[in-house]
């Protein structure tokens, strides 16, 4: 299990959707997170397996993520994502 120290799940998933708009796992998890938020329930914890499906920072070798970043190198893709996420407004 992955226990983050904050409740940014919905905003992080909105960014993930921006990166990979056709990822059904992201859409499903975002709907779930928004529902949890409306109920004032926690979205923590997650799992490594789930994060590998929805977290663009764990998907830097995936073609769609690299295409979004206009990169073919995982490290350059990570750098692009980090810079873009720092400026992203959900």
Secondary structure as GFF3:
##gff-version 3
##sequence-region A 1 90
A	DSSP	alpha_helix	9	19	.	.	.	ID=ss1
A	DSSP	alpha_helix	24	38	.	.	.	ID=ss2
A	DSSP	alpha_helix	48	54	.	.	.	ID=ss3
A	DSSP	three_ten_helix	56	58	.	.	.	ID=ss4
A	DSSP	alpha_helix	63	69	.	.	.	ID=ss5
A	DSSP	alpha_helix	74	87	.	.	.	ID=ss6
###
